[in-house]
Amino acid sequence: MMMMSRCFLWLVLLNHVGGAILESQAPHRELQAYRDCPGCTTTTTSASSVSALHYDPDLKDVNIVATYSDHHGNIRLGSVKMGHLSSSWLFDNPLRPNTNPSSQLVIPQDSFQNDSTRMEENAATYSTTNQSGETDNHFPHMEFTSPAKLKRQSLRQERRAQRTLDLIQHDKESDHQMQEAAIHKSITFENSVVGKYSIWRRDYESPNADAILKLMRDQIIMAKAYSHIAKSKNATNLYLFLMQQSRENQRVLGKATSDADLPSRALEQAKAMGHALSLAKDELYDCHELAKKFRAMLQSTERNVDGLKKKGTFLIQLAAKTFPKPLHCLSLQLAADYFLLGFNEEEDGVKKDAKFEDPSLYHYAIFSDNVLATSVVVNSTVLNAKEPEKHVFHIVTDKLNFAAMKMWFRVNAPTDATIQVENINDFKWLNSSYCSVLRQLESARLKEYYFKANHPSSISAGADNLKYRNPKYLSMLNHLRFYLPEVYPKLDKILFLDDDIVVQKDLAPLWEVDMQGKVNGAVETCKESFHRFDKYLNFSNPKISENFDAGACGWAFGMNMFDLREWRKRNITGIYHYWQDMNEDRTLWKLGSLPPGLITFYNLTYAMERSWHVLGLGYDPALNQTAIENAAVVHYNGNYKPWLGLAFAKYKPYWSKYVEYDNPYLRLCNINE
């Protein structure tokens, strides 16, 4: 139907599906459109025509007037331009049954379902009224609700009712469970406080273990505080009574570490002490005096703890320095048999094995005076080697243990591997005129540092000074590692091993590692800010700060691959001598071999993969177990050596499985697991 743009369109009713104009109480309303223009015949316009008008750009300025009733029943009028309406506004004309389906009322999926639900419900109400004949004349064009819609409405209501019942049932079950839990807790709850002495305040008693033990210890502390106050106020009888109860508490406690260790009368004694403390509280309680006494007791306890820590550090250092009696017995027995059996005379005519100087083999250097520890290093290396016949061990020890070391490897030589045992005193070139550290060890100043009687006592010296008074720093075996080219002039590469390590994998691949022209191959030990150069060297000295980086990463001796050809080319021993002479007064670093090693091999150390060498088994109880088991070498660096009673129990099996405990010498000296 053609229409002029000047026509004015009147809407008797406008239906916006899900829109704000639609009232919740309104039923489906009929829609009619009329046009009013000069010279035009009034004609009813269908919904499809109105829809077409809406989308016709030429008719976008046509005004639409909507008439509707609000929730109070008042008649409302609304006016809007056709062009301002969105595509969600649709028109329906129930008078024309032959209307194109595409122009019929369509409810989008994102329409407001609550409003459409109310429309269905209202339509059902008016449909029922219409069937009864009461309002048939009022709404002659009203659509009746179909049976399918009524069925969906009924099912929807049933689902809502079922959901409500389920939620109510769930709440009832939750309430029932909470009631049962509360009843059970009330039955098992113990509301009595046994032997509690602090009757002037309320305590929340948690079910902690060893409550009686802790209570009696606290009672002793309170008794000491009140006895001090009683003595100061001349309350002699109360003072004696508190001291008596305190001593009785101490006797009952004894060496108990838990409630299970306490005698049966412990509870009665706690009650008696609680009564005594109640009397003291009634007679002597003074908050200021108690606080003052507790502060004094706290300071005294802190001093005692500090003293015990120093004493513990001293004892640990002392135990680390001492040589266990069973190991001393082992050295004596081996040395005695070595001379008794005449093996010392046989050594004079023995020719040197050609393997000792064959650079194509795998050579190891071990400098130690500990027979048992050295045997573990050799055994663990050979047992994990794929070709043990290619492995040569060069062992250097001192004169005191040379016979014992020779005897052990004579009667307990590993299969296929080659062992060379040497005495450091046979190295005639190693003297004070050539070796800086040997000259310093013989100086009067260093002897005074170690042996002078008026030197500060061991305990008062502190942990930092104690560890540097270890006898190993006086042994030339500890510094022989800086003379490897002189000790083994025919070799090109050698792997240095400490005597406190255990080998868990074949080490032959280390000889294939390309060290990129570096002299020393080692595993770095720095973690964040720990184990860097500033930990070992004195950077307040300009000789150190001007030549080295304080943040440079440290590394460790214990398993080091040395390229002896590069060593000789770069004169590493000369660098070592230079810095040792500079540190004669010990102002650059303290004693030890690691600080001069860090300086000597500065920028000459190749960082190897960490899995080759895991450190810390001698001081760190919290190492990663997987890292230990996957390591090629584990190192017991620290005071808790595996052959000492101080060793960590969980780390000791890695070492002890390579000890031959059924050996006659070990049984004779009572060396067992």
TORSE-252398 format. One line per field, with one value per residue (C-alpha): x, y, z; residue in three letters; chain. Coordinates in steps of 0.1 Angstrom, whole numbers. Example, Ala and Ser with C-alpha at 12.3 -4.5 7.8 and 13.67 -1.06 7.14 Angstrom:
! residues 2
px	(123|137)
py	(-45|-11)
pz	(78|71)
rest	(ALA|SER)
kette	(A|A)
//
This chain:
! residues 673
px	(0|15|17|28|56|33|8|5|3|-18|-12|-40|-16|22|37|74|85|106|106|101|67|51|35|35|-2|-11|-25|-18|-32|-45|-27|-43|-27|-45|-33|-47|-38|-56|-70|-63|-89|-87|-75|-64|-27|-14|16|37|30|39|71|79|73|98|125|117|143|119|95|120|104|69|57|43|20|16|-14|-10|-21|4|2|-22|-46|-39|-39|-5|6|40|54|85|100|99|136|144|131|155|149|137|104|79|42|15|-20|-43|-70|-52|-48|-31|-2|32|49|80|62|45|55|88|102|141|161|176|142|132|117|100|79|71|62|38|23|17|1|-21|-31|-41|-62|-81|-84|-101|-124|-132|-142|-167|-183|-178|-154|-159|-172|-144|-115|-129|-95|-76|-55|-61|-31|-23|-22|15|22|0|19|53|40|29|62|81|61|67|105|105|86|110|140|126|120|156|171|150|160|197|194|178|206|233|216|214|252|261|240|256|291|283|270|301|324|305|308|346|353|373|365|386|420|442|468|466|485|477|443|443|438|419|437|425|437|445|450|489|510|530|508|518|556|552|530|556|584|564|556|593|599|570|583|618|602|580|608|630|602|596|632|634|604|617|589|613|587|571|605|615|582|585|621|611|582|605|632|604|592|628|631|598|608|642|653|618|611|574|544|550|584|569|562|526|529|537|501|498|530|518|486|507|529|498|485|519|519|483|494|524|502|477|505|532|516|529|527|557|579|570|577|610|620|610|631|661|655|651|684|701|687|699|734|733|721|748|774|760|761|798|805|787|806|839|830|820|852|871|854|861|898|903|912|888|903|892|909|940|940|936|967|988|978|985|1019|1029|1021|1038|1071|1067|1060|1090|1071|1093|1123|1106|1097|1133|1136|1102|1102|1078|1047|1046|1009|1019|1031|1008|988|963|949|925|947|934|953|943|963|952|964|931|934|897|885|910|899|862|872|891|865|836|855|865|832|814|839|831|868|886|918|923|921|953|952|981|979|1002|1003|1026|1055|1034|1007|1028|1033|997|985|1009|998|961|963|988|963|931|941|910|906|923|929|964|974|1005|1012|1039|1054|1053|1086|1102|1095|1129|1121|1092|1111|1108|1130|1107|1073|1059|1033|1059|1081|1052|1042|1077|1076|1075|1044|1023|1035|1024|991|986|1005|1012|999|986|966|928|910|893|857|862|878|845|835|850|885|882|877|909|929|923|955|948|958|992|996|1015|991|964|986|1002|973|990|1021|1004|1026|1057|1044|1033|1055|1045|1008|985|953|945|913|919|896|893|892|857|839|821|819|785|790|817|840|857|836|852|883|863|850|862|874|878|914|907|930|905|872|849|813|803|788|773|736|722|745|761|796|809|844|835|828|864|885|891|877|885|921|928|951|919|893|914|921|890|852|834|804|824|810|829|836|848|878|868|864|885|898|931|946|983|994|976|988|1024|1018|1002|1027|998|1022|1040|1007|1000|1034|1029|997|1009|1038|1014|993|1021|1004|970|953|940|924|925|941|930|935|902|908|942|926|899|926|950|924|905|891|907|880|855|821|810|774|762|752|789|795|770|783|771|766|789|769|735|708|682|698|677|676|671|701|723|712|717|751|783|802|788|810|809|825|820|825|801|823|809|835|827|798|786|776|740|724|705|737|760|747|761|796|793|782|817|834|844|832|841|878|899|916|883|869|900|897|859|850|814|783)
py	(0|33|60|97|108|136|110|109|74|67|35|23|-1|-8|-41|-41|-76|-75|-38|-13|0|-34|-36|-68|-68|-61|-90|-95|-64|-59|-36|-13|14|43|70|105|128|153|137|101|74|60|24|-1|-9|-43|-52|-61|-27|-10|-30|-20|16|12|0|25|53|77|73|76|110|95|100|70|76|47|44|21|18|18|-4|21|19|54|59|70|84|81|95|84|88|58|61|60|25|-4|-36|-53|-34|-57|-53|-79|-76|-105|-93|-105|-142|-142|-120|-129|-152|-131|-101|-120|-113|-129|-131|-130|-155|-127|-111|-107|-140|-127|-103|-130|-154|-128|-123|-160|-162|-132|-145|-178|-159|-139|-170|-189|-159|-157|-193|-187|-161|-133|-110|-122|-88|-69|-85|-99|-102|-118|-149|-179|-196|-229|-262|-266|-233|-243|-276|-258|-235|-264|-282|-250|-246|-283|-279|-248|-266|-296|-274|-257|-291|-302|-271|-275|-311|-302|-276|-301|-326|-299|-289|-325|-331|-299|-310|-345|-329|-305|-334|-355|-326|-318|-354|-356|-320|-319|-286|-292|-276|-301|-285|-251|-227|-194|-190|-152|-154|-175|-197|-212|-248|-263|-301|-298|-328|-331|-306|-318|-316|-280|-270|-282|-264|-232|-237|-238|-205|-189|-204|-189|-154|-156|-170|-140|-116|-135|-133|-96|-90|-113|-138|-166|-194|-188|-186|-220|-235|-224|-236|-270|-273|-262|-288|-315|-305|-308|-343|-354|-340|-356|-362|-365|-352|-361|-368|-405|-403|-387|-408|-414|-388|-360|-348|-347|-327|-303|-298|-292|-267|-249|-246|-231|-206|-196|-188|-168|-149|-140|-127|-114|-106|-73|-68|-44|-66|-97|-79|-67|-102|-118|-93|-101|-138|-134|-115|-142|-169|-152|-149|-186|-195|-174|-191|-226|-217|-208|-239|-260|-244|-250|-287|-292|-277|-297|-329|-321|-315|-347|-380|-408|-435|-463|-446|-441|-478|-487|-467|-482|-518|-513|-496|-523|-551|-532|-533|-567|-584|-566|-548|-518|-536|-548|-513|-504|-528|-522|-505|-477|-488|-473|-465|-438|-415|-426|-395|-416|-430|-414|-401|-390|-371|-377|-360|-374|-388|-407|-443|-452|-421|-426|-462|-451|-426|-453|-480|-458|-446|-481|-497|-471|-471|-487|-494|-496|-508|-473|-455|-446|-432|-411|-410|-387|-388|-377|-396|-406|-424|-436|-471|-475|-463|-485|-515|-510|-508|-537|-560|-543|-533|-527|-550|-538|-502|-489|-474|-453|-442|-416|-398|-360|-359|-375|-344|-328|-298|-289|-267|-233|-216|-225|-228|-196|-212|-236|-207|-190|-221|-221|-185|-175|-153|-182|-205|-178|-176|-214|-224|-194|-201|-165|-166|-160|-192|-213|-206|-169|-167|-174|-197|-176|-179|-214|-231|-216|-232|-266|-286|-293|-257|-264|-296|-292|-318|-291|-269|-295|-291|-259|-279|-305|-299|-304|-336|-351|-336|-362|-358|-335|-337|-349|-350|-338|-354|-346|-375|-366|-373|-403|-412|-424|-425|-431|-401|-409|-384|-356|-360|-353|-319|-290|-265|-237|-229|-227|-243|-254|-271|-269|-266|-231|-228|-193|-190|-155|-135|-165|-180|-151|-137|-112|-141|-153|-123|-90|-64|-36|-41|-22|-50|-72|-46|-33|-67|-88|-85|-89|-105|-131|-166|-189|-226|-254|-278|-314|-325|-304|-312|-295|-290|-292|-280|-247|-246|-247|-223|-196|-202|-207|-218|-184|-166|-186|-177|-140|-138|-160|-136|-107|-124|-131|-110|-127|-94|-105|-137|-160|-194|-222|-233|-221|-182|-185|-209|-184|-158|-180|-193|-161|-159|-193|-215|-234|-238|-274|-288|-289|-326|-335|-323|-318|-302|-296|-332|-322|-292|-288|-312|-299|-308|-320|-358|-362|-340|-361|-394|-380|-365|-380|-369|-361|-340|-341|-307|-292|-305|-334|-359|-394|-411|-390|-395|-360|-371|-367|-401|-397|-389|-415|-445|-429|-432|-463|-486|-484|-493|-530|-535|-572|-564|-579|-546|-528|-554|-554|-516|-518|-498|-506|-489)
pz	(0|-11|15|14|37|50|64|102|116|147|167|189|206|204|215|222|231|263|262|290|278|282|316|337|340|303|283|246|230|195|172|146|125|108|86|87|59|36|5|18|25|60|57|83|79|85|107|77|62|94|95|60|69|98|75|47|49|33|62|90|102|106|142|161|191|215|239|270|306|335|366|382|353|340|303|289|255|240|209|189|155|133|125|162|167|166|147|179|177|158|151|150|134|145|121|90|90|56|67|54|79|77|91|120|156|163|198|197|218|238|246|282|292|323|303|277|305|319|285|281|316|309|276|292|317|291|269|297|303|266|265|293|272|298|279|244|233|250|232|199|183|212|204|226|243|226|246|239|257|286|288|288|315|337|333|341|374|383|378|400|427|425|427|458|474|466|482|513|516|512|539|562|556|563|595|606|599|618|648|648|647|675|696|690|698|730|741|735|748|781|798|829|832|851|874|859|882|864|882|877|840|815|790|758|761|727|726|725|731|764|782|817|809|796|825|851|833|833|870|878|860|880|912|906|900|931|953|943|952|985|994|987|1010|1038|1033|1044|1049|1015|999|1013|1004|968|965|979|954|926|935|937|902|889|904|888|854|855|818|805|770|768|790|785|802|834|865|877|905|880|879|917|919|893|914|945|927|914|950|961|932|941|976|963|939|967|990|966|933|919|882|881|902|881|849|862|873|840|821|842|838|800|798|818|796|765|779|787|752|737|758|749|712|715|734|709|680|698|704|668|656|681|669|633|640|661|645|657|678|655|625|645|654|617|608|636|627|590|597|621|597|568|587|603|570|554|527|533|520|489|478|471|441|426|392|385|365|330|335|360|332|304|293|274|306|332|361|395|423|459|487|521|554|560|549|552|534|506|502|497|470|451|456|445|414|403|410|388|360|327|320|354|338|323|357|375|411|424|462|482|520|547|563|593|573|543|556|565|531|513|533|528|490|489|506|493|458|436|406|373|385|391|425|432|468|474|504|503|521|490|469|476|454|477|503|519|494|466|483|498|520|534|543|560|579|594|604|641|635|622|650|675|658|664|694|717|752|758|726|732|743|718|730|732|698|680|652|625|639|652|619|606|634|619|616|579|571|586|564|531|517|516|494|472|447|435|424|402|371|392|408|375|348|321|323|303|323|359|380|415|442|479|503|516|483|469|432|419|382|356|354|321|302|321|300|269|282|261|287|261|270|308|333|360|355|385|396|407|442|441|448|445|469|486|480|459|461|488|512|510|502|521|496|520|510|477|464|463|453|424|409|415|412|446|429|409|414|436|431|452|454|457|421|397|362|356|321|330|295|299|335|324|296|319|348|373|401|397|401|433|447|440|459|488|493|493|521|545|571|564|555|520|532|561|561|537|501|486|487|470|446|437|431|412|388|384|349|342|356|333|349|347|350|386|383|382|417|445|477|512|526|555|567|550|562|537|503|475|476|439|431|454|438|403|410|396|428|462|486|524|527|562|597|596|579|572|593|624|648|638|603|591|593|560|541|556|535|503|518|540|512|498|531|534|570|569|564|592|600|603|626|647|652|658|627|619|605)
rest	(MET|MET|MET|MET|SER|ARG|CYS|PHE|LEU|TRP|LEU|VAL|LEU|LEU|ASN|HIS|VAL|GLY|GLY|ALA|ILE|LEU|GLU|SER|GLN|ALA|PRO|HIS|ARG|GLU|LEU|GLN|ALA|TYR|ARG|ASP|CYS|PRO|GLY|CYS|THR|THR|THR|THR|THR|SER|ALA|SER|SER|VAL|SER|ALA|LEU|HIS|TYR|ASP|PRO|ASP|LEU|LYS|ASP|VAL|ASN|ILE|VAL|ALA|THR|TYR|SER|ASP|HIS|HIS|GLY|ASN|ILE|ARG|LEU|GLY|SER|VAL|LYS|MET|GLY|HIS|LEU|SER|SER|SER|TRP|LEU|PHE|ASP|ASN|PRO|LEU|ARG|PRO|ASN|THR|ASN|PRO|SER|SER|GLN|LEU|VAL|ILE|PRO|GLN|ASP|SER|PHE|GLN|ASN|ASP|SER|THR|ARG|MET|GLU|GLU|ASN|ALA|ALA|THR|TYR|SER|THR|THR|ASN|GLN|SER|GLY|GLU|THR|ASP|ASN|HIS|PHE|PRO|HIS|MET|GLU|PHE|THR|SER|PRO|ALA|LYS|LEU|LYS|ARG|GLN|SER|LEU|ARG|GLN|GLU|ARG|ARG|ALA|GLN|ARG|THR|LEU|ASP|LEU|ILE|GLN|HIS|ASP|LYS|GLU|SER|ASP|HIS|GLN|MET|GLN|GLU|ALA|ALA|ILE|HIS|LYS|SER|ILE|THR|PHE|GLU|ASN|SER|VAL|VAL|GLY|LYS|TYR|SER|ILE|TRP|ARG|ARG|ASP|TYR|GLU|SER|PRO|ASN|ALA|ASP|ALA|ILE|LEU|LYS|LEU|MET|ARG|ASP|GLN|ILE|ILE|MET|ALA|LYS|ALA|TYR|SER|HIS|ILE|ALA|LYS|SER|LYS|ASN|ALA|THR|ASN|LEU|TYR|LEU|PHE|LEU|MET|GLN|GLN|SER|ARG|GLU|ASN|GLN|ARG|VAL|LEU|GLY|LYS|ALA|THR|SER|ASP|ALA|ASP|LEU|PRO|SER|ARG|ALA|LEU|GLU|GLN|ALA|LYS|ALA|MET|GLY|HIS|ALA|LEU|SER|LEU|ALA|LYS|ASP|GLU|LEU|TYR|ASP|CYS|HIS|GLU|LEU|ALA|LYS|LYS|PHE|ARG|ALA|MET|LEU|GLN|SER|THR|GLU|ARG|ASN|VAL|ASP|GLY|LEU|LYS|LYS|LYS|GLY|THR|PHE|LEU|ILE|GLN|LEU|ALA|ALA|LYS|THR|PHE|PRO|LYS|PRO|LEU|HIS|CYS|LEU|SER|LEU|GLN|LEU|ALA|ALA|ASP|TYR|PHE|LEU|LEU|GLY|PHE|ASN|GLU|GLU|GLU|ASP|GLY|VAL|LYS|LYS|ASP|ALA|LYS|PHE|GLU|ASP|PRO|SER|LEU|TYR|HIS|TYR|ALA|ILE|PHE|SER|ASP|ASN|VAL|LEU|ALA|THR|SER|VAL|VAL|VAL|ASN|SER|THR|VAL|LEU|ASN|ALA|LYS|GLU|PRO|GLU|LYS|HIS|VAL|PHE|HIS|ILE|VAL|THR|ASP|LYS|LEU|ASN|PHE|ALA|ALA|MET|LYS|MET|TRP|PHE|ARG|VAL|ASN|ALA|PRO|THR|ASP|ALA|THR|ILE|GLN|VAL|GLU|ASN|ILE|ASN|ASP|PHE|LYS|TRP|LEU|ASN|SER|SER|TYR|CYS|SER|VAL|LEU|ARG|GLN|LEU|GLU|SER|ALA|ARG|LEU|LYS|GLU|TYR|TYR|PHE|LYS|ALA|ASN|HIS|PRO|SER|SER|ILE|SER|ALA|GLY|ALA|ASP|ASN|LEU|LYS|TYR|ARG|ASN|PRO|LYS|TYR|LEU|SER|MET|LEU|ASN|HIS|LEU|ARG|PHE|TYR|LEU|PRO|GLU|VAL|TYR|PRO|LYS|LEU|ASP|LYS|ILE|LEU|PHE|LEU|ASP|ASP|ASP|ILE|VAL|VAL|GLN|LYS|ASP|LEU|ALA|PRO|LEU|TRP|GLU|VAL|ASP|MET|GLN|GLY|LYS|VAL|ASN|GLY|ALA|VAL|GLU|THR|CYS|LYS|GLU|SER|PHE|HIS|ARG|PHE|ASP|LYS|TYR|LEU|ASN|PHE|SER|ASN|PRO|LYS|ILE|SER|GLU|ASN|PHE|ASP|ALA|GLY|ALA|CYS|GLY|TRP|ALA|PHE|GLY|MET|ASN|MET|PHE|ASP|LEU|ARG|GLU|TRP|ARG|LYS|ARG|ASN|ILE|THR|GLY|ILE|TYR|HIS|TYR|TRP|GLN|ASP|MET|ASN|GLU|ASP|ARG|THR|LEU|TRP|LYS|LEU|GLY|SER|LEU|PRO|PRO|GLY|LEU|ILE|THR|PHE|TYR|ASN|LEU|THR|TYR|ALA|MET|GLU|ARG|SER|TRP|HIS|VAL|LEU|GLY|LEU|GLY|TYR|ASP|PRO|ALA|LEU|ASN|GLN|THR|ALA|ILE|GLU|ASN|ALA|ALA|VAL|VAL|HIS|TYR|ASN|GLY|ASN|TYR|LYS|PRO|TRP|LEU|GLY|LEU|ALA|PHE|ALA|LYS|TYR|LYS|PRO|TYR|TRP|SER|LYS|TYR|VAL|GLU|TYR|ASP|ASN|PRO|TYR|LEU|ARG|LEU|CYS|ASN|ILE|ASN|GLU)
kette	(A|A|A|A|A|A|A|A|A|A|A|A|A|A|A|A|A|A|A|A|A|A|A|A|A|A|A|A|A|A|A|A|A|A|A|A|A|A|A|A|A|A|A|A|A|A|A|A|A|A|A|A|A|A|A|A|A|A|A|A|A|A|A|A|A|A|A|A|A|A|A|A|A|A|A|A|A|A|A|A|A|A|A|A|A|A|A|A|A|A|A|A|A|A|A|A|A|A|A|A|A|A|A|A|A|A|A|A|A|A|A|A|A|A|A|A|A|A|A|A|A|A|A|A|A|A|A|A|A|A|A|A|A|A|A|A|A|A|A|A|A|A|A|A|A|A|A|A|A|A|A|A|A|A|A|A|A|A|A|A|A|A|A|A|A|A|A|A|A|A|A|A|A|A|A|A|A|A|A|A|A|A|A|A|A|A|A|A|A|A|A|A|A|A|A|A|A|A|A|A|A|A|A|A|A|A|A|A|A|A|A|A|A|A|A|A|A|A|A|A|A|A|A|A|A|A|A|A|A|A|A|A|A|A|A|A|A|A|A|A|A|A|A|A|A|A|A|A|A|A|A|A|A|A|A|A|A|A|A|A|A|A|A|A|A|A|A|A|A|A|A|A|A|A|A|A|A|A|A|A|A|A|A|A|A|A|A|A|A|A|A|A|A|A|A|A|A|A|A|A|A|A|A|A|A|A|A|A|A|A|A|A|A|A|A|A|A|A|A|A|A|A|A|A|A|A|A|A|A|A|A|A|A|A|A|A|A|A|A|A|A|A|A|A|A|A|A|A|A|A|A|A|A|A|A|A|A|A|A|A|A|A|A|A|A|A|A|A|A|A|A|A|A|A|A|A|A|A|A|A|A|A|A|A|A|A|A|A|A|A|A|A|A|A|A|A|A|A|A|A|A|A|A|A|A|A|A|A|A|A|A|A|A|A|A|A|A|A|A|A|A|A|A|A|A|A|A|A|A|A|A|A|A|A|A|A|A|A|A|A|A|A|A|A|A|A|A|A|A|A|A|A|A|A|A|A|A|A|A|A|A|A|A|A|A|A|A|A|A|A|A|A|A|A|A|A|A|A|A|A|A|A|A|A|A|A|A|A|A|A|A|A|A|A|A|A|A|A|A|A|A|A|A|A|A|A|A|A|A|A|A|A|A|A|A|A|A|A|A|A|A|A|A|A|A|A|A|A|A|A|A|A|A|A|A|A|A|A|A|A|A|A|A|A|A|A|A|A|A|A|A|A|A|A|A|A|A|A|A|A|A|A|A|A|A|A|A|A|A|A|A|A|A|A|A|A|A|A|A|A|A|A|A|A|A|A|A|A|A|A|A|A|A|A|A|A|A|A|A|A|A|A|A|A|A|A|A|A|A|A|A|A|A|A|A|A|A|A|A|A|A|A|A|A|A|A|A|A|A|A|A|A|A|A|A|A|A|A|A|A|A|A|A|A|A|A|A|A|A|A|A|A|A|A|A|A|A|A|A|A|A|A|A|A|A|A|A|A|A|A|A|A|A)
//
